């Protein structure tokens, strides 16, 4: 994507913010792995959404006073000695070209600039990314910065800006959808490779390697999440990632995976027989899940309430479980299905942590549809997940090129 995309993203954001406000977003730092080694760096997705910059250590300041918006990008200070070991960091002209922000400086000037923005003001709203997944989670750089600001500028009103940026990020632009289509296209090729090469006696991680190879040869640098390669009973564990069991003849294997392209994610789940042929019972369960998958996709359109969709989908799965002889009452369905029907997808796999939150579908949203039935006592776990783009009067299945009919799967695996 080019800088015009990020300019437009910032414009939409600042139009949603009240006057006398300052927003500060940090790119973040890579987490330390051990010694002098760090984990692969992924920028804060909100920072990337507004700047297009993928390098660590930078920050952006957006301010609005008297309804006039100012933008300033701060890049990490130059360290030529360090660059000899770790490579060159962004220069000011490069930051300007990527982000479309004309005012670019270096971190050594940040505190003085911030003081000018705040000094002498009677009221200032300071927006920071303060979301956390759980109470015990360690403080982020934004959380730590908020504590420091409050100690030095007690008149500042600290606010969490997630509620402002979330609606913007949930509705994807044409450029964002283009990136996601590419991620999905690569993911589909990876799944096809799995289906072509799977055989009994392999380890889950061995067959997973075929997906990795397809992604890497197509330029993928990272994945949407850790691949789930779950054979037999392992597929009844929702987030199984050990991927070290042996594939057995007669079992199914469930793959939940996704390539990432320019930080935008795909998310597909398919289950197929290791020997290429479904048993009768596997067919019955698979068809039950597939009927729900199709019914939910058919129902999605602008104006649909996500909470109501989840309740309706769970009821469908309960009916299917009764038909399969697994339960007698719908209230028992939690024994075989216990997650939501899907989640928003984009820069994050569970975009903005929207999983479990309520919203109304709107044109431009991308959502996953992933019903499942998990029968541990029968070593059968099936989930069928597609990525859906909400359109003006319905939805488009972005993953339509990934086969999911039983006859198609068995024919392909011949």
C-alpha positions as CSV (number, residue, x, y, z in Angstrom):
1,X,0.0,0.0,0.0
2,X,1.2,3.5,-0.6
3,X,1.3,6.5,1.7
4,X,-2.1,7.8,0.5
5,X,-3.7,4.9,2.4
6,X,-2.1,6.0,5.7
7,X,-2.9,9.6,5.1
8,X,-6.5,8.7,4.7
9,X,-6.4,6.5,7.8
10,X,-5.1,9.3,9.9
11,X,-7.6,11.7,8.5
12,X,-10.5,9.5,9.4
13,X,-9.1,9.0,12.9
14,X,-8.6,12.6,13.7
15,X,-12.1,13.5,12.4
16,X,-13.4,11.2,15.2
17,X,-11.4,12.9,18.0
18,X,-12.6,15.9,20.0
19,X,-10.7,19.1,20.1
20,X,-7.8,19.6,22.5
21,X,-6.5,16.1,22.0
22,X,-3.1,14.5,21.5
23,X,-2.6,10.9,20.3
24,X,0.7,9.1,20.8
25,X,1.3,5.7,19.2
26,X,4.4,3.6,19.7
27,X,5.8,1.1,17.1
28,X,7.1,-1.0,20.0
29,X,10.2,-3.0,20.6
30,X,11.0,-6.7,19.9
31,X,10.7,-9.0,22.9
32,X,13.9,-10.4,24.2
33,X,14.3,-14.2,23.6
34,X,17.5,-14.9,25.4
35,X,21.0,-13.3,25.8
36,X,21.3,-10.8,23.0
37,X,18.7,-12.5,20.8
38,X,15.2,-11.1,20.2
39,X,12.0,-12.5,18.9
40,X,10.9,-11.5,15.4
41,X,9.5,-8.0,15.6
42,X,5.9,-7.1,14.6
43,X,5.0,-3.5,14.9
44,X,2.0,-2.3,16.9
45,X,-0.8,-2.8,14.4
46,X,-2.5,0.6,15.2
47,X,0.9,2.3,14.7
48,X,1.3,0.5,11.4
49,X,-2.3,1.3,10.3
50,X,-1.6,5.0,10.7
51,X,2.0,5.2,9.4
52,X,2.8,2.1,7.2
53,X,6.1,1.8,9.1
54,X,7.2,-1.7,10.2
55,X,10.4,-0.9,12.0
56,X,10.7,-0.8,15.8
57,X,11.5,2.1,18.1
58,X,9.6,4.9,16.4
59,X,6.5,6.8,17.5
60,X,3.9,9.2,16.0
61,X,2.2,12.1,17.6
62,X,-1.1,13.4,16.3
63,X,-2.7,16.5,17.8
64,X,-5.8,18.6,17.4
65,X,-6.1,22.1,18.8
66,X,-8.7,24.6,17.6
67,X,-9.8,21.9,15.1
68,X,-6.4,22.1,13.4
69,X,-4.6,18.7,13.1
70,X,-0.8,18.4,13.4
71,X,1.2,15.3,12.7
72,X,4.8,14.6,13.7
73,X,6.8,11.3,13.3
74,X,9.7,10.6,15.6
75,X,12.3,8.1,14.4
76,X,14.7,6.2,16.6
77,X,18.0,8.2,17.0
78,X,20.7,7.4,14.5
79,X,23.4,5.1,15.9
80,X,26.0,4.3,13.2
81,X,28.0,1.9,15.3
82,X,24.9,-0.1,16.1
83,X,23.9,-0.1,12.4
84,X,27.2,-2.0,11.6
85,X,25.7,-4.9,13.6
86,X,22.0,-4.7,13.1
87,X,21.5,-2.8,9.8
88,X,20.4,0.7,8.8
89,X,17.4,2.3,10.5
90,X,15.0,4.7,8.8
91,X,16.1,8.2,7.9
92,X,13.8,11.2,8.0
93,X,13.2,11.3,4.3
94,X,12.3,7.6,4.3
95,X,9.8,8.0,7.1
96,X,8.2,10.9,5.2
97,X,7.9,8.8,2.0
98,X,6.4,5.8,3.7
99,X,3.9,7.5,6.0
100,X,3.1,10.7,4.1
101,X,3.9,12.7,7.3
102,X,5.9,15.8,6.3
103,X,7.2,16.7,9.8
104,X,9.7,14.1,10.7
105,X,12.3,14.3,13.5
106,X,14.3,12.0,15.9
107,X,13.5,10.7,19.3
108,X,15.9,13.0,21.1
109,X,13.5,15.8,20.3
110,X,10.3,14.0,21.4
111,X,10.0,15.2,25.1
112,X,10.5,18.8,24.3
113,X,7.9,18.7,21.5
114,X,5.5,17.0,23.8
115,X,6.0,19.6,26.5
116,X,5.2,22.3,24.0
117,X,1.9,20.6,23.1
118,X,0.9,20.3,26.7
119,X,2.4,23.3,28.4
120,X,0.0,26.0,29.5
121,X,-3.1,24.1,28.4
122,X,-6.0,24.0,30.8
123,X,-7.4,20.8,29.3
124,X,-5.7,18.1,27.2
125,X,-7.0,14.7,26.3
126,X,-4.1,12.3,25.8
127,X,-5.1,9.2,23.8
128,X,-2.9,6.1,24.2
129,X,-3.3,2.4,23.3
130,X,-4.1,1.1,26.8
131,X,-6.0,-2.1,26.0
132,X,-4.9,-5.3,27.7
133,X,-6.1,-8.9,27.4
134,X,-6.1,-9.7,31.1
135,X,-5.4,-8.0,34.4
136,X,-2.1,-9.8,35.0
137,X,-0.6,-8.9,31.7
138,X,2.6,-6.9,31.9
139,X,2.4,-3.2,31.1
140,X,2.9,-2.2,27.5
141,X,5.1,0.8,26.5
142,X,1.9,2.9,26.4
143,X,0.8,1.8,29.9
144,X,4.2,2.7,31.3
145,X,4.2,6.0,29.4
146,X,0.8,6.8,30.8
147,X,2.1,6.4,34.4
148,X,5.0,8.7,33.7
149,X,2.8,11.4,32.1
150,X,0.4,11.4,35.0
151,X,3.2,12.0,37.4
152,X,4.6,14.9,35.5
153,X,1.4,16.4,34.1
154,X,-1.4,15.6,36.6
155,X,-3.9,17.8,34.7
156,X,-3.8,15.5,31.6
157,X,-6.9,13.4,30.9
158,X,-5.6,10.0,29.8
159,X,-7.9,8.1,27.5
160,X,-7.8,4.7,25.7
161,X,-8.3,5.3,22.0
162,X,-9.2,1.7,21.0
163,X,-12.9,2.5,20.9
164,X,-12.2,5.2,18.3
165,X,-9.9,3.3,16.1
166,X,-11.7,-0.1,16.3
167,X,-14.7,0.9,14.1
168,X,-12.2,2.3,11.5
169,X,-10.0,-0.8,11.4
170,X,-13.0,-3.2,11.2
171,X,-14.2,-1.7,7.9
172,X,-11.5,-2.5,5.3
173,X,-10.5,-0.3,2.4
174,X,-10.0,-1.7,-1.1
175,X,-6.3,-1.7,-0.6
176,X,-6.6,-3.7,2.7
177,X,-8.9,-6.2,1.1
178,X,-6.4,-6.6,-1.8
179,X,-3.7,-7.5,0.8
180,X,-6.0,-10.0,2.5
181,X,-6.9,-11.6,-0.8
182,X,-3.2,-12.2,-1.4
183,X,-2.7,-13.7,2.0
184,X,-5.7,-16.0,1.4
185,X,-4.4,-17.0,-2.0
186,X,-1.1,-18.1,-0.6
187,X,-2.8,-19.9,2.3
188,X,-5.0,-21.9,-0.1
189,X,-1.9,-23.1,-2.1
190,X,-0.3,-24.1,1.2
191,X,-3.4,-26.2,2.2
192,X,-3.5,-27.9,-1.2
193,X,0.2,-28.9,-0.6
194,X,-0.8,-30.4,2.7
195,X,-3.6,-32.4,1.1
196,X,-1.3,-33.7,-1.7
197,X,1.5,-34.8,0.6
198,X,-0.2,-36.1,3.8
199,X,0.2,-39.8,4.6
200,X,-0.1,-42.1,7.6
201,X,3.1,-42.4,9.6
202,X,4.2,-38.8,9.3
203,X,4.4,-36.5,12.2
204,X,2.1,-33.5,12.4
205,X,5.1,-31.1,12.1
206,X,6.4,-32.9,9.0
207,X,3.2,-32.3,7.1
208,X,3.0,-28.7,8.5
209,X,6.4,-28.1,6.9
210,X,4.8,-28.3,3.4
211,X,2.6,-25.3,4.3
212,X,5.6,-23.4,5.5
213,X,7.5,-24.2,2.3
214,X,4.7,-23.0,0.1
215,X,4.4,-19.7,2.1
216,X,8.1,-19.0,2.2
217,X,8.6,-19.6,-1.6
218,X,5.8,-17.0,-2.2
219,X,7.5,-14.3,-0.1
220,X,5.6,-14.8,3.2
221,X,7.7,-13.5,6.1
222,X,5.4,-14.4,9.0
223,X,2.1,-16.2,9.8
224,X,-1.2,-15.1,11.1
225,X,-0.7,-17.3,14.1
226,X,1.0,-20.6,15.1
227,X,-0.3,-23.3,12.8
228,X,-2.6,-25.9,14.3
229,X,-1.9,-29.3,12.8
230,X,-4.1,-31.6,14.8
231,X,-4.6,-35.3,13.9
232,X,-7.2,-37.6,15.4
233,X,-8.2,-36.6,19.0
234,X,-5.8,-33.6,19.0
235,X,-8.3,-31.9,16.7
236,X,-10.8,-31.7,19.7
237,X,-8.3,-29.3,21.4
238,X,-9.2,-25.9,20.1
239,X,-5.8,-24.3,20.2
240,X,-3.6,-27.4,19.9
241,X,-0.1,-26.3,18.7
242,X,2.3,-29.1,19.8
243,X,2.1,-30.6,16.3
244,X,4.2,-33.6,17.3
245,X,1.9,-36.6,17.1
246,X,2.0,-39.3,14.5
247,X,-0.7,-39.4,11.8
248,X,-2.7,-42.6,11.8
249,X,-4.5,-44.3,9.0
250,X,-8.3,-43.8,9.3
251,X,-8.0,-40.5,11.3
252,X,-8.8,-37.0,10.2
253,X,-6.4,-34.1,10.5
254,X,-7.5,-30.6,11.1
255,X,-5.4,-27.6,10.0
256,X,-6.1,-24.1,11.2
257,X,-3.6,-21.8,9.6
258,X,-3.0,-18.5,7.8
259,X,-0.3,-16.7,5.8
260,X,0.4,-13.0,6.5
261,X,0.9,-10.6,3.7
262,X,2.1,-7.1,4.4
263,X,0.9,-7.7,8.0
264,X,-2.7,-8.6,6.8
265,X,-3.9,-12.1,7.7
266,X,-5.7,-15.0,6.3
267,X,-7.4,-17.6,8.6
268,X,-8.6,-20.9,7.1
269,X,-9.5,-24.2,8.8
270,X,-10.0,-27.5,6.9
271,X,-10.3,-31.1,8.1
272,X,-9.6,-34.0,5.8
273,X,-8.9,-37.7,6.0
274,X,-5.2,-38.7,6.2
275,X,-5.8,-41.7,3.9
276,X,-7.9,-39.6,1.5
277,X,-11.2,-41.3,2.2
278,X,-13.8,-40.3,4.9
279,X,-15.4,-43.0,7.0
280,X,-19.2,-43.0,7.1
281,X,-19.2,-41.5,10.6
282,X,-16.6,-38.8,9.6
283,X,-18.9,-37.9,6.7
284,X,-21.9,-37.5,9.0
285,X,-20.1,-35.2,11.3
286,X,-18.4,-33.3,8.5
287,X,-21.6,-32.7,6.6
288,X,-23.2,-31.5,9.8
289,X,-20.5,-28.8,10.3
290,X,-20.6,-27.9,6.6
291,X,-24.4,-27.3,6.7
292,X,-23.9,-24.8,9.6
293,X,-20.9,-23.2,7.8
294,X,-23.1,-22.6,4.7
295,X,-26.1,-21.4,6.6
296,X,-24.2,-18.8,8.6
297,X,-22.5,-17.5,5.5
298,X,-25.9,-17.1,3.8
299,X,-27.2,-15.1,6.8
300,X,-24.4,-12.6,7.0
301,X,-25.2,-9.1,5.6
302,X,-25.1,-5.5,6.7
303,X,-27.3,-4.9,9.8
304,X,-27.0,-8.4,11.3
305,X,-26.2,-8.3,15.0
306,X,-23.1,-10.4,15.9
307,X,-24.6,-11.6,19.2
308,X,-27.8,-12.8,17.6
309,X,-25.8,-14.5,14.9
310,X,-23.8,-16.4,17.5
311,X,-26.9,-17.5,19.4
312,X,-28.5,-18.6,16.1
313,X,-25.4,-20.5,15.0
314,X,-25.0,-22.3,18.3
315,X,-28.7,-23.4,18.1
316,X,-28.0,-24.9,14.6
317,X,-25.0,-26.8,15.9
318,X,-27.0,-28.1,18.8
319,X,-29.6,-29.4,16.3
320,X,-26.9,-31.1,14.4
321,X,-25.4,-32.7,17.5
322,X,-28.9,-34.1,18.4
323,X,-29.1,-35.5,14.9
324,X,-25.7,-37.1,15.3
325,X,-26.8,-38.8,18.5
326,X,-24.4,-36.9,20.6
327,X,-26.9,-35.1,22.9
328,X,-30.6,-35.2,23.7
329,X,-31.1,-31.5,24.7
330,X,-29.8,-28.4,23.1
331,X,-28.5,-27.2,26.4
332,X,-25.9,-30.0,26.3
333,X,-24.2,-28.6,23.2
334,X,-21.3,-27.1,25.1
335,X,-19.8,-30.6,25.4
336,X,-19.1,-30.6,21.7
337,X,-18.9,-26.9,20.7
338,X,-17.8,-24.0,23.0
339,X,-16.4,-21.1,20.9
340,X,-17.9,-18.2,18.9
341,X,-18.9,-18.6,15.3
342,X,-16.2,-16.3,14.1
343,X,-14.2,-13.1,14.6
344,X,-13.2,-10.0,12.7
345,X,-10.0,-10.5,10.6
346,X,-7.5,-8.0,9.4
347,X,-4.1,-6.7,10.7
348,X,-4.7,-9.0,13.7
349,X,-6.1,-12.5,13.4
350,X,-8.7,-11.7,16.1
351,X,-8.8,-8.1,14.8
352,X,-8.7,-5.7,17.8
353,X,-9.6,-8.5,20.1
354,X,-13.1,-8.3,18.8
355,X,-13.7,-11.9,19.6
356,X,-16.6,-12.0,22.1
357,X,-17.5,-8.4,21.6
358,X,-20.9,-7.3,20.1
359,X,-21.1,-5.3,16.9
360,X,-23.4,-4.9,13.9
361,X,-22.1,-6.1,10.5
362,X,-21.4,-3.4,8.0
363,X,-20.2,-3.3,4.4
364,X,-16.4,-3.7,4.2
365,X,-16.0,-5.9,7.3
366,X,-14.0,-9.1,7.0
367,X,-15.2,-11.9,9.3
368,X,-14.5,-15.6,9.8
369,X,-17.2,-18.2,9.8
370,X,-15.9,-21.3,11.7
371,X,-18.5,-23.7,13.2
372,X,-17.1,-26.9,14.7
373,X,-18.0,-30.1,16.4
374,X,-15.4,-31.8,18.6
375,X,-16.1,-35.5,19.7
376,X,-13.1,-36.6,21.8
377,X,-14.5,-40.0,22.5
378,X,-14.6,-40.7,18.8
379,X,-11.3,-39.0,17.9
380,X,-13.2,-36.7,15.6
381,X,-12.7,-32.9,15.6
382,X,-14.0,-30.9,12.6
383,X,-14.0,-27.2,12.0
384,X,-14.6,-25.5,8.7
385,X,-13.5,-21.9,8.5
386,X,-14.0,-19.4,5.7
387,X,-13.1,-15.7,5.5
388,X,-16.1,-13.5,4.5
389,X,-16.2,-10.0,3.1
390,X,-19.5,-8.2,3.9
391,X,-20.9,-6.6,0.8
392,X,-23.6,-4.1,0.2
393,X,-26.4,-6.7,0.3
394,X,-24.8,-9.9,1.5
395,X,-21.3,-11.2,1.6
396,X,-18.5,-12.6,-0.6
397,X,-16.6,-15.8,0.4
398,X,-13.0,-14.8,0.0
399,X,-11.9,-18.4,0.6
400,X,-14.2,-19.8,-2.1
401,X,-11.3,-21.4,-4.0
402,X,-10.5,-23.6,-1.0
403,X,-12.5,-26.8,-1.6
404,X,-14.7,-28.1,1.3
405,X,-17.2,-30.6,-0.2
406,X,-16.5,-34.2,0.7
407,X,-16.5,-35.4,-2.9
408,X,-14.1,-32.6,-3.9
409,X,-11.7,-33.4,-1.1
410,X,-11.7,-37.1,-1.9
411,X,-11.2,-36.5,-5.6
412,X,-8.4,-34.0,-5.0
413,X,-6.6,-36.4,-2.6
414,X,-6.6,-39.2,-5.1
